[in-house]
Amino acid sequence: MNIQITARKFKAHETLKEFIKDELNSLNRFNDDIISADVKLSFQNTQNSIKIAEVLLSIPGQILTAKEESDDFKKSVSGAVEKLRNQLSTIKSKRTSKTR
């Protein structure tokens, strides 16, 4: 899987990049045909500084998207990956029910 991480308005630490790669590699359990993942990290300059993680996951024939906002980048990435897990499991269950 090709993983591209884009940090807008800041430079992401290596620990954050490794965390994102580990989270996205856990999605291979649900679908082996994942082509690429594009992660965009940004934040809003408000008083609470809301961190936003947007993940675009490319599988054959579809592009899945998930966006999550929280007060920490790791929470945002975990929430977005959880949304993608749900989408992948739904696709997998639809595929298996059609073949049977």
Secondary structure, 3 states (H helix, E strand, C coil): CEEEEEECCCCCCHHHHHHHHHHHHHHHHCCCCCCEEEEEEEECCCCCCCEEEEEEEEECCEEEEEEEEECCHHHHHHHHHHHHHHHHHHHHHHHHHHHC
